[in-house]
Amino acid sequence: MTTYDVERSVWRPVLARSVRLRHDRVRDVDLLVLPERVVVLRGAAGSIVALCDGERDVVAIVGELARRHPDAPVAAKVPVFLERLRAEGWLR
């Protein structure tokens, strides 16, 4: 495991202060509401972001999702997704 992988696994993602997770009941989709922008989250993205509470690290988030969705490739996909959100500045 590289230093980057260790750092990434102990990171406890949480939404940035200016970002809110909301559910749009009309369209039945989860949204990230940012200043002057709304991002529509498709598929399981909203349930992944909902676990980003600053308490769970990436390993715990992956573990919870693997428990909920045993056949999904969460160990490979979720850390990459979370890193994309962090690169956008939506997670810290």
C-alpha positions as CSV (number, residue, x, y, z in Angstrom):
1,M,0.0,0.0,0.0
2,T,1.4,3.4,-1.0
3,T,1.5,6.5,1.3
4,Y,-1.2,7.9,-0.9
5,D,-3.4,4.9,-0.4
6,V,-2.9,5.0,3.4
7,E,-3.7,8.8,3.4
8,R,-6.8,8.2,1.3
9,S,-8.1,5.3,3.5
10,V,-7.9,7.3,6.7
11,W,-9.5,10.4,5.3
12,R,-12.9,11.1,6.9
13,P,-14.8,12.8,4.1
14,V,-17.4,15.4,4.9
15,L,-19.3,17.9,2.7
16,A,-17.6,21.3,2.3
17,R,-19.2,24.0,4.3
18,S,-20.9,25.6,1.3
19,V,-22.3,22.2,0.0
20,R,-25.6,20.7,1.0
21,L,-27.1,17.2,0.1
22,R,-30.8,17.4,-0.7
23,H,-33.3,15.1,-2.2
24,D,-35.6,16.4,-5.0
25,R,-38.9,14.6,-4.5
26,V,-40.3,15.8,-7.8
27,R,-37.4,14.2,-9.9
28,D,-36.6,11.6,-7.2
29,V,-32.9,12.4,-7.4
30,D,-30.3,13.5,-4.9
31,L,-28.7,16.8,-5.4
32,L,-25.5,18.6,-4.2
33,V,-26.6,22.2,-3.7
34,L,-23.6,24.6,-4.1
35,P,-23.5,28.3,-4.3
36,E,-24.9,29.2,-7.7
37,R,-24.9,25.6,-8.9
38,V,-26.8,22.3,-8.4
39,V,-25.2,18.9,-9.2
40,V,-27.6,16.0,-9.9
41,L,-26.3,12.8,-8.3
42,R,-27.3,9.6,-10.2
43,G,-27.6,6.0,-9.1
44,A,-26.0,5.3,-5.7
45,A,-24.1,8.6,-5.5
46,G,-26.5,10.2,-3.0
47,S,-26.3,7.2,-0.7
48,I,-22.5,7.3,-0.8
49,V,-22.4,11.1,-0.1
50,A,-24.8,10.6,2.7
51,L,-22.2,8.5,4.5
52,C,-19.7,11.3,4.3
53,D,-20.3,12.6,7.8
54,G,-16.7,13.3,8.9
55,E,-16.9,10.4,11.4
56,R,-16.4,7.5,9.0
57,D,-13.2,7.1,7.1
58,V,-13.1,5.8,3.5
59,V,-12.6,2.2,4.7
60,A,-15.7,2.4,6.9
61,I,-17.8,3.9,4.1
62,V,-16.6,1.2,1.7
63,G,-17.4,-1.5,4.3
64,E,-20.9,-0.1,4.9
65,L,-21.7,0.0,1.2
66,A,-20.2,-3.5,0.6
67,R,-22.5,-4.8,3.4
68,R,-25.5,-3.1,1.7
69,H,-24.6,-4.1,-1.8
70,P,-22.5,-7.3,-1.6
71,D,-22.3,-7.8,-5.4
72,A,-21.3,-4.2,-6.3
73,P,-17.6,-3.3,-6.9
74,V,-17.6,-0.7,-4.1
75,A,-13.9,-1.2,-3.0
76,A,-12.8,-0.2,-6.5
77,K,-15.3,2.5,-7.4
78,V,-16.2,4.4,-4.2
79,P,-12.7,5.7,-3.3
80,V,-12.2,7.0,-6.8
81,F,-15.7,8.7,-6.7
82,L,-14.9,10.3,-3.3
83,E,-11.6,11.6,-4.6
84,R,-13.4,13.2,-7.6
85,L,-15.7,15.0,-5.2
86,R,-12.8,16.1,-3.2
87,A,-11.0,17.4,-6.3
88,E,-14.1,19.4,-7.1
89,G,-14.0,20.9,-3.6
90,W,-17.3,19.4,-2.6
91,L,-15.8,17.2,0.0
92,R,-13.1,18.0,2.5
